[in-house]
Amino acid sequence: MSTPRVPAEQRAAALAEMSALLGSSFDYERTLPRLARLAVPALGDLCAIDLLQDDFGLRRVACAHADSTREPLVYELGGRHGPKPDDAQGVGAVIRYRRPVLVARAREADLRAAAQSDEQLALLRQLGPKSWIVTPLVAHERVLGALTLALTEPGRRPYGPIDLAYAAVIASHAAAAIESARLYREAEAARRTAEAASRAKDEFLSTVSHELRNPLNAVYGWATLIERGQLGEAQTRRAVQVIVRNVNAQIRLVDDLLDMSEIVNGRMRLVVRPVDLHDLIQDALEAVRHAAEAKGIRLQPVLHAPGLLVSGDPGRLQQVVWNLLQNAVKFTPTDGRVQIQLQRVRSHAEIVVSDSGQGITADVLPYVFDRLRQGEGGSARGHGGLGIGLALVRHFVELHGGSVFAESAGEGQGATFVVKLPLMLADVREEAVTRRDGAAVESPSLAGAHIVVVDDDPTVVELIREVLVQAGADVVDSRSTDEALCEVVRRRPDVLVSDIEMPGQDGYSLIRKLRALGPEQGGKIPAIALTAFGRPEDRIRSLQAGFNIHLTKPVDPAELIASVASMISRAG
């Protein structure tokens, strides 16, 4: 049975105990129910705490009653909060206006004013509160919820201003504890996210190192054997093929990394032209044929629709098909099968790549196109790769207005990838239909051409000189921008081939000085930037600076010769 009056000492002791409790833990889900029990009966017969949720609803997180058998009724009452514009005495009004409510002597009209529905009014009548206080929980100008204290037993003194002050102190401490717990949890979540990102970065860097070192190992090993003269003619030819194949693999890895960087930064751009998908797929098949034959995998092209044209970037579309085929070959066991189909489906071209490989489990299937997502990780991975190939596929396809999706019946059941691309509205075959970047180019003769090459790396200069000399050109090499400028003025060459990144004065400085010269001094001669800077913005910058062509290292010798011949032809 509740006593009419609770001594001030008991109230002060309860308040001190509550303050100590709130400062002892960041787990307010456990702390608040204990707080409610400490408030009864020192501060009332009933204590309830309601918190705002993310959807702006209220949830009763704690309650206590002098008669524990009535606590379920208090919880049920808290579960019936709802919006009511004329709520003047209850929790809704306190949270809305951020002001406490004190009802010294409750009457039927007060119950009706506090209730937010007829059902809640019936519950209030069962509890029979004689007096109550509702005060907001506010921390850093943010309303978190409300604290309710009520007298339900007969014989207790009604609440007054002193009781309201006690309730305000408790609410202030509780709000501070809740806010501190929230901030602590957010900090912990941020820490875990940062640690996960750090682990992912470390694992990705380790994967990049592994994938780049593997081709380097083959290149270095075979090149060393060639240099020592330890191989016969047939072995030397095979060694050169291995070196070229591994260099190409390394170029693709670097290109994928650069492409992903462009995508993340929103700077990816397409060079759009008509593309024949039939020819593009044939080229992609040739690119993966060696890897397939090495594993005894049958490549089955089913190209029912020759001559399908789409408007797109041939290089990016080539990456799409190559990545899908390479992925299929990688995850298909020895003596398996990889099939690629090309068909027209109404106004779309459909490319379907299917395999008899290890398949995709149901938990991985929704994420196969996510960046850095692989079914396995660490040094125990059964397959190589950076985990970004399929992410590039999706992005490139969507940039072309198409879609891509994956299907698999599960582990060991193979996988199917379907790409849909919109067909061109009109046949523009009279325009040049580009098959893909890097296609074989017939090397023209450079007989009689005079070329100045500038690069601070002697091995690069030696290679470029050899390529151009074999095509018939007369080549003068330079190791600095000043030396190259002098050679241009003195010799008036047909073409200048320059690196961009050089110590002291770079290629941009050289081209600006060259373009400042008069035509009689060579200021108008064609210039090719041959550089390791391969981003689209690097290409734009070099062209804006005054270069006529931008080629990215490593460049195909035939492409370099063709570019030089093209510049000479245009100048002529």
N, C-alpha and C positions, 0 to 999 in steps of 0.2 A: 504494500500500500504506500503511495507517495505521501511525503510529508508536506504540510502547507508551505513551509519555507525551507530553502536550502541555505545553510550558513555561508557567508561570504568567503570564509576560509576554504570551504569545500569547493566553491566555484573557482577561486584563485588557483587551488591545487590542480583542479581539472584542466584549467586553461594552460597551466605550466606543463602538464603532462601532454596535452595536445600539441603544444609548440615543440616539445622534444620529439614527439612521434613524427610530426611533419618534417622535421629536419634530419631524420634518421635514415630515410630511404628515398630512392627515386621511383620506387614501384608504387605509384599512387593507387593502383587497382586494389592493392592489399592494405594500404595505409588508410584510405578513406573509410572503409567499413569499420576499422578500429577506431577512427576518429568519431564516427557516429555513435559508437557504443560508449565512448568516454563522455560524450555530451549528455547521455541519459544515465541517471536522472538529474545530474548536476545542473543542467541548463534547460531541461524540459522532459516531457514524457515521450516525445517523438523527435527524431532528427533524420532528415533526408537530404541527400546531395544529388543534384541533377547536373549533367554536363552536356554542353552543346556538341553535336556531331558535325562531321564534314558536310552533311546534307542539310544542316541547320535544324535538324530535329533534336529532341531532348532524350537523354537516356538516364534513367535513375541508376546510379552506380553504387549507392550505399544507402542503408537506412537502418534504424534501430528504434525499438519501442519498449517502453517499460514492461509491457505484456508481450513477450516474444511470440505468442500465438497470433498476434495481430500484425506481425511484420509482413506476411504475404499480402495482406490487404493494402499495406503501405506501398509495396512494390507494384501491385496491380494499379493503384492510383497513379503512380508515376508513369506507367505504361500507356496512359490515356491522355497524355498531353497533346494538344493540337492548337492550331491558330484560332484565336478569337479576338476580334478587334476591340470588343468592349470589356475584355478581361482587366479588372482594375485592382484585384486583391491577391492574385496568384503569382505563380512562377513566371508565366508568360509576360505579365506586365513588368515584373522586376527586371527581367533580362532585356526587354524592349526599351525601357526607359532608364536602366542602370541606376535605379533608386530603390532603397529598401522599403518594405511594407510592414507596418506594425498594426495588428488588429488586437486591441487590448481585451475587448469583450465581444466575442463572436456572436452574431445573430444569424437568423436564417437568410437575411439579405446579404450578409457577408459571405456566407457559403455559396449563394448563387453567384455573387460577383467573382469569387475565386474559381468556381467550377468552369470548365471549358466544354462541358457536354452534360447531358442529362445523366449519363452513366457515371460520370465523375462526381456529379452532385450526390448521387445515391451512395457512392463510396465514402464521400466526405461525411454524410450523415451517419454512416455506420461507425466511422472513427470518432465522430463527435468532438472536434477540437473546440476548446473553450477560448483559447487565445493563441495567436501565432505571430511569428516573425519570418519574413522571407528577405534575404539579403543577397545581392549579386556577388559572384566571384569574379573579380576584375584584376588583371595583371598586365602591366604595361599598356594601359588603355584598351585592353582587349577583354571582352566579356567571355568568360569560360563556362559559366553556368550559374547555379544558385544554391544557397544553403537554406533549408527550412527547419525551424524549431517550432514545436507546438506543445501546448498543454492540453491533454485529453482526459486527465483524471480529476475527479472533484476535489475541492479543498485546497488547491494551489493558488497562490497569489498571481493575478494576471500580469502579463508582461508590461514593462514600462521602458522609459528611455535608457536606464542603466542596462537592462537586459539587451536592448538593441545595440548598445555599445559593445557588450560582450560578444554578441553575434558578429558584429562588424570586424572585431579583432580576429575571431576564429576564421571568418571568411577571407580576410586579408592574408593570413598565414597559409590557409589552404590553397588559395589561388596562386600564391608565390611558389608553393611546393609543386603544384600541378604544372605551372609554367616552367619551373626548373627541370622537372622530369621530362617535359616535352623537348626542351632545348637539349638536354642530355641525350635523349633518344635520337634526335636529329643529328647531333654531333657523332654519336656512335654509328648511325646509319651512313653518314658521310665518310667516316673513317673506314667502315667496311667496304663501301663503294670504292674509295681511293685505293685500298689494299687490293681489292679484286682487279681494279684497273691496272695497278702496278704489276700484279702477277700476270695478267693477260699481256701487258706490254713486254715483260721479261720473256714470257713464253713465245710471244710473236717474234721478238728479236732473235731468240735462240733458233726459232724455225727459219727465219730469214737467213741467219748465218749458215745453218745447215744446208738450206736449199741453194745458196750461192756457192758454198765451198764444194759441194758435190761436183758440179760441172768444172770448177777450177781444178779439182783433183785430177780429173780425167785429162783436161787440157795440159796441165803441168807435167803429168806423168808421160803422156805420149810425146809432148814437145821435147822433153828431156831425152827420151830414147832416140828421137830423130836427130837432135843436136849431137849426140854421141856417135851417130852412125851405126847404131846397133840393129837397125831394121833393114830388111830386104826391100826391094821395090814394091812388091805387093803389100807387105806390111806397112810400108810408108804411106801408100795410098789409103789403106784402111785407117791408119792413125790420123791422117789429115781429115778424113770423113768424120771420125769420132770428134776431133777438135772442133770442126765446123758445127756439128750437131749440138755439142755442149755449149758452144758460144751462143748459138741461136736460142738454146733453152735459157741461158742466163739473161740474154736480151729480153726475152719474154717476161721473165720474173721482174726485171727492173721496170719494164713498161707497165706491168700490172700494178706495181707499187706506185708509180707516178700517176697512173690512171685513177687509182683509188684516192690518192691525195687530191686530184682535181675534183673528183666526185664529192668528197667530204667538204671541200672548200667551195663547192658550187660553181666551179669554173670550167666544167666540161663543155666543149663545143664540138659540133659536128661539121664536117665538110661534105655537104650533100650533093649527090649526083646519081644518075641512073646506075643501078647495080643488077647484074644478071645473077640470080641466086644459083642457077644450075652450075655455072662456071665457078662461082665462089665455093660451092660445096665440093666440087671436084678438086680444087686447090687444097682445101682443108683436108680432104681424104689423103692426098699425097703427103701432106705435112705429118700426119700421124701414122702413115703406113708402116714405117720402119719400126716404131714402138709396138704396133699390133703384130707384125710378123715375128718380132723377137719373143712374144708370148704365145705365138701360135693362134692368135685371135683372128677370126674371119670377119672382114669388113664387107658389109652387104649394102651397097647403095641401091635404093629403089627410087629413081628419079623419074616419076611419071610425067612431070610437067616442065619440059625444057622451055627456056626463053622467058621465064617469069621475071619481070622487072619490078624492083622496088626503088623508092627514092630514099637514099640513105648514105651514110658514110661507109665506104667499102672497107676501110681498115677496121672500124668498130664491128661491123657485121662479120668480118672475117674472124675477129676475136670471139664473137659469140659462137660461131659454128666450131671453131677450133677448140675452144674451151669445153664445149659439150662433148665433142668426140674424144678429146684427151682425157676428160673425166671418166667417160665410159670405158676407155681402154685401161685406165689406171685401176678401176674397181671391178674389172672383169678378170676372172682367173684364167689360167692357161687353157687353151683349146676352147675358149668361149666364143661368143658371137656379139658383134656390134652392128646394128643396122641404122641407117639414116634414110629417111623418106622425105621427098619434096612433092607436095601436091597443092593444088588450088582448091580452096574451100570458099565458094562464093567470091567475095571481094578481097579475100585474104590469101596470102601464101602461108603454108603450114610446113614447118620443118620439124620432124619427129626423130629423135635420137633415142634408141632403146638398146638395152644390153641384157646379157644373161648373167650379170655379175652378182655381187653380194647383196644388192638391194638396199633399201633404206627402212629403218625401223620406224614405227608409228610415232615415237617420241621425238625423232630427229626430223622427220619429213616436213613439218611446218616451218623449220628453220634453215633448210638447206641453202636458201638464197641470202642468208644473213652474212654480214661481214665477219671474217675471222672465225666462222663456225665450222667445226669439223666434228665428225662422229667420234674421234679419238684424239688424244693429245699426248704430249711428252715424247720421250725418247722411244717409247714402245709403239709409236704410230706405225701401222702397217703400210702406209702410203705417204708419199711426199706431197709437197704443195704448201702454199701459204694460207689456204683457206679463204681466198678472196676471188677465185675464178668465177664461181657461180654468182657471187654478188655483182661482179662486173657484167655478167651475162644479163641479169635482170635489169640493171641500170641502163645498159646499152639498148636493150630491146624496148624498154619503156620510153627512152629518148626518141626512138623511131616510131612511137605511137602504137607499139605492139604489146604483147603480153607473153609471159612464159610461166609454165607450171610444171610440177613434177608429180609422178605417180609411182607407187611401188606397192606390191602385195605384201612386202615385209622382208625380213632377213633371208637371204639366199634366193629371193624371187626376182632379182633383176630390177631395173629402174627404167623409167621412160620420161623424157623431157620433151615438152611440146612448146615450140615457138610459133607465134602468130604475128605476121607482119602485113600491114595494108599494102595492097598492090598499087602501082602507079595508075593514075586515072587515064593517062594517054601513053601510047608507045612512042618513045623519042629515040628510036634506034639510030636515027641519022646523027645524033650527037654521040660523042665518044662514050661508050659504056665501059666503065672502069671495073676491072675484076677485083683487084685488091692491092693494098700497098705492098710494095716489096716484090711485085711480080717480076719475073725474069725480063730484062730489057736487053735487046740486041745492042751490043757495044759498037758505036760508030767509030770511025777513024779520027784521030786528032792530029794527023800529019800536018806539019807546018804551023801548028798552034804554039804560041809563046805564053807560058803560064808562070806566075809568081805565087809561091806557096809560103805562108808564114805560120809558124807554130813553134813554141818554145820547147816542145818535146821532140828530141831528135829522132826517136823511134817512129813517131807519127809522121814526121817529115819524110823519113826514109820510105815508109809505106806508100804515102801519097805520090811521091816522086816515081816510085817503081810502077805504080798503077798507071800513071799518066804517060810515062815514058814508053811503056809497053803499047799504049794506044797511039804512039807516034808523036807525042808532044815534046816540045823543048821546055824544060822545067828549071827555074831558078828558085832555090829555097832560101828563106830568111828565118832568123831566130828572134827578131824583135820588130816592133811596129816601125821604128825609125829606119831600120835597114830595109824593110819591105817598101816603105814610101820612097826611099832613094832608088830602089830597083824599078819601081813603077815609073818614076819620072825619067829615069835613064833609058829603060828598055821599051816603054809603052806596050806592055803585054796585052794579049787578047782577053785574059781573065785573071782575076786575083782570087785565090783560095786562102781564107784566113780563119784561124782559131779565134774564139772570143776571149776565153780566160787566159791571160798572159800576165806575168809580173810587170810591174811598172805601169805601162800603158797597155790597155786591153784592146780587143778587136773593135769595140765601139769607138774608141779614140782614133784608131787607124782609119776607119771608114769615114768619120767626120772630117779628118784632115784630108783624106783623098777627095771627098766630094767638094771640099773647099777649093781644090785646084781647078784651073781652067781646062777646057777640053784638050788643048794642045799639050798639056802636061799629063794627061791621063785621068783627069777628074771624072770622066764619064764611063770608064771601062767597067764591064760587068764584074760583080764581086759575089762570091759564094761564101757564106758563113758555114764552116764545118766545125761543129762544137758538140760537147757533151750535154749542153743545156737543151733539154728536149721538151719542155712544157709549152703549151700554146702561147702563153704570154712571152716566153723567150723568143719564139718564132716571130710574134708580132713586133717585139722590141727590135729584133735584128733587121726586119724589113723596114720599120720606121726609121731606123738609124741610117739606112742607105744601102744595105745589102740587097741583092736581087733574088737570091735563093737561100734558104736555111736548111741545111742537112744535119741530121743528128748522128753522132758517133754511137756505135760503129756503123759506118756506111758501107753498103754493098759496092764493090769496085765498079760494077756495070752501071749502077745508079750515078756514081760520081762522074764517070766518063760521059754518060748521057746528059747529065746536068751541064757539064762544061761545054759539050758540043751544042747544046741548046742555047746557052748564053752566046756562044760565038755566032751561031746562026742568026739569032735575033739582032745582034749588033751589026751583022753584015747586011 
